[in-house]
Amino acid sequence: MTAVAIVLAVLGAGCFAVAARLQHSAVSTAAGPQPLRFTAAARLIREPRWLGGLALLGAGAGLHATALVLAPVAVVQPIGVLAVPISVVLAARAARVPLDRAVMLGAASSTVGVAAFVALTASSAVAEPLAPYTELRVGLLVAVGVLVLGGLGMRARGRLRCLAFAGGAGVSFGFVSVLLRAASQRLRAGEVSGLDAPLIVATALAIAAGLLLGGWFVQLAYQSGPAELVIGSLTVVDPLVAVGLGIGLLGEGARTTPWTGAAELVCAAAAVIGVLVLARYHPEAVPPPRQRELTSPIGERA
């Protein structure tokens, strides 16, 4: 079942990448350089590109949720990083610029890093019985992270605002993934009965709140920076939060040896470095050669 989960997660990453391109374009058109207000957000509901992105987000979320039922968080969640190289390739095609060496190296580093990380975690991650109040502890930790990043995003401007809101979205979505995995584990273990109705309702409400808050943060991030920077930040923070919570609170790293853990850290670092390179050198961050020539000091004197 783990192999099926990996395939579903890869397909979900593709859906997220295309959705990011569509929604970023729609949000930029609706809000322009001004902060995204509710009036502009209301116009998005009638924007075909935004609705198309929403449909793809729903499809990607469904694929991702199914993958989480079939495999541990530590296996499924890092695969979302593959949305970054996919998004960069789409941006290059849209801008009609070739992919330079830095972008190709970044894409290779993130892809290989994720593939190796998943291979290692798939062989060592396990599903352990959940301790009482696991979901409550997860929620408290996530609430602190969301408040800090959301507050920073409200006060910051430009790229820092984009990174803060994208990071907050990553924390929210990582929280949702952990809750989905925890719920599936409890159901499989037969721990849920009619007496647990309050827990079921609270978990469902927390998942809905995490999805809504994360979705709103993503729209705010799109309005403050390029889609590739949003996806890059989101797909780094999301798996780090989800895998960290999965190992720390769900017990998925109980059978991981020190050598395997060290190798996983190296692979994760390679993936993060690749994402940072892509965020720095993506096609929208580096202007075409002709534009650089016209805006350089030599071009100004000419």
N, C-alpha and C positions, 0 to 999 in steps of 0.2 A: 504493500500500500504506500510505502514511502516514495517509490518511484513515481506512482501516479500523482502523489501530492507535489512532487518537484515539478512535474510537467504542468500541473494546474497553476502552480505559483509563477512559473515562467510566463504562461499565457496571461495571467493577471498582471504581471509587470508590463507586458506589452500594452495591455488596455490602459493602464495608468499613464504610460508615456504619451500615448496618443491623446488621451483625455486632457493631460496637462497642456499640450500644445493648443488644443481647441479652446479650453477655458481661459488660458492666459490671453489669447488673442481677443476673446470676447470681453474679458474684464478690462483690458487695456483700452479697448474702444469705448466701453460704457463709462468708465471713470476718468480716463485721461490722466493727467498729472496730479489730479486732486485725490485726496483720501477717498476710499470707497465708502459712500453713504448708502443708507437704506433705499433712497430713491433710485440711485444707480443700480443697486442690487435688485430692485424690483424690475428694472428694465431687462436684466439678464434672463428673467424667466421667459421672455418673449424672443430671446436671441437663439437662433437655430444652432450656432456653433457651441454655445454654452450648454444647451440641452443635449446636443450630441455628446459632449464631454461628460455630462452627467450620466447619460445612458452607459457610456463606456466605464465610468467609475463604478456604477452599479454592477456591471458585468465583472469587472476586475475584483470588486469586493466579494462577490459571490464565489468566484474561483478561489480567491484567497481564503475565505472562510471554510470552504470545502477542504482545501489543503490542510488547514489547521486541525480539522477533525481527524484527518488521516495520519498526520505526522506531528512530532513535537515542534514547539515554537522555534527552538534553536535551529531546526532544519529549514522550516518554511520561511521565516521572517527575513533572513538575509538575502533571499532571492530577489526581493523587491529592489535591491540596488541595481539590478539589470535594467530598470527603467531609465537610469541615467545615460548609459551609452545609446540606448534606443532613442531617447529624447534628443541627444546631441546630433545623431545622424539625421533625424527629422528636421532639426533646426538648420543643419548644413544644406539640406535639400531645399528648404524653404528660402534660405538666403542665397542659394545658388553659388556657394563657395566650396572649394575642396577642403577635405579634412586634412589639417596639417599634422606633422609628426607628433606634436605634443598631445593633440586630441586623440590620435590613434593609440599612443602609449597609455594615456589615461583610460581609454575604453578597455584596452587589453588588461591593464592592471586591475581595474574594478571587476571585470568579468572573470578573469582567472582567479583573483582573490576570493570572490564569492563562490565559484565552482569548487575550489579546494576546501573552503570553509564548510560548505554544505556536505562535501564528501566525508570530512572528518566528523562533523557533528552527527551525521546520519549513522555512523558506526558506533557512537558513544552515548548519544542522548537517549534517555529513558523516561518513561512516565511513572512517577512516584505517587503514592497516595498523598492527597492534599491535607495539610494541617487545617484545623478550625480557623475561621476568620481570615483565611488567606486573601480572599477578595477585598476585605476591608483594609488590610494592610497595603495591598496594591493600590487601592483607591486613594489612600492618604498620601502615599509617596508621589503618585501622579499629580494630585491636586497641587502640591507644593511646586512641582516643576512647571505646571501649566500657568499658575499664578505669576511665577517669576518671569517666565518667557513672555507671557501675554502683557505684563506690565512694562517690560523692556520694549516690546514692540509698539505699545501705545506712545511711548516717550521718544523713541528713536526715529530716525529718518533714513531714507535711501537704502543702501545694501544691508545695514545693520537691522533696520526694521524688517526687511525681507527675511533675513536669517532668523530673527527672533520669532516671527510668526510661523515660518516653516518649521523651526525647531519645536514650537508649541504644538503644531499639528502632528509632528512626528511622535511626540510624547503621548498625545491623545490617541492616535491610531495604534501605537504600541500597547497602550492600556487596553484598547478594544480587543486586540489579538490575544492578549493574555487572558482576558475574561472569557473569550470564546473557547480557548483551549481548556481553561479551568472548568467551564460548564460542561464541555464534552467529556472531560475526565470524570466528573462527578456522576454524569448520566451513565457512563459505561460501568462505573463501579457500583451502580445501584444505590448511591447515597441520597438521591432525590426522591422524596415522597410527597404525599399531599400535605404533610406538616411543614414542608419547606417552601410553601407558596410565597411567603415574604422574601425569602432569599432569591427565588426565581424572578419575582417582580423587580426586586432591587437590582439584580444583575442585568435584566433586560433594559431597565431605565438607564443604568450606568452605561451600557453599550450604546444606546441611542444618544445619550448626552455626549459621549466621547466622539461619536461619528459627526454629530451636528457641530460641536465646537471645533473639531479638527477640520471639518469642511469649511467653516467660516474663516478660520485662521489661514487656510490655503488660499482662499479668495483674496484676503488682505495681503498675503505674501505675493501673489501674482501681480497685484496692483503696484507693488514696490520694487519688483525686480524681474529678471528674465525667468522663463519657465525652467530652464536648465538649472539655475541656481536654486529654485524652489525644490525641484525634484531631487537635486543633489543633497540638499540639507535634509529634506524629508526622509530620503531613503538611507541616510546614515543614522539619524537620530532614532527613527522608528525601530529598526532591528536592534540597535544597541540597547534601547529601553526594553524591548520585548524579550530579547535573549537574556539580558541582565536579570529581569524579573523572573523569566522562566527558570534560569539556573538558581537564582537566590531564593525564590519563594515557591516555585513549582517543583524544585528538586530534579530538574532535567540534567544537571551536570554531576549527579551523584557517582556515576561510573567513569567519569573522565579522568584519565591519568595525567600527571603533571606534564609529560612530554606531549600528549595530545593537546592539552590546554595551551601549552606554549606555541605549538604549531598553529592552533586556531587563532591565537593573538596575532601571529605573523601574517596569516591570511587576511584577518580583519583589517590590519594596518595597511596591507597592500590595497585592499578595496577602498578604504577611506582615502588614501593618498590618490588613488585613481580618480575618485569622485572630486576631490579638491582640485586636481589638475583640470578636469573637465569643466568645473565651475569657473576656473580662471581663464581657460583658453577656449571656451565654447564659442561658436561662430558669432553670437550676438555681442560677446565681450570684446572681440578683436575686430576692428573695422577692416573692410577689404583693402588691399594694397593701394588702390587708386585713392580711396578716401584718406588713408594715412598720409599719402603723398601730398594731398591738397591741404591737410590740416597741420602738416609739419612746419617748423620754422622756415625751411628751405622753400616749401611750397608757398608760404605766405609772401616771401620776398619775390617769388617769381611772378 
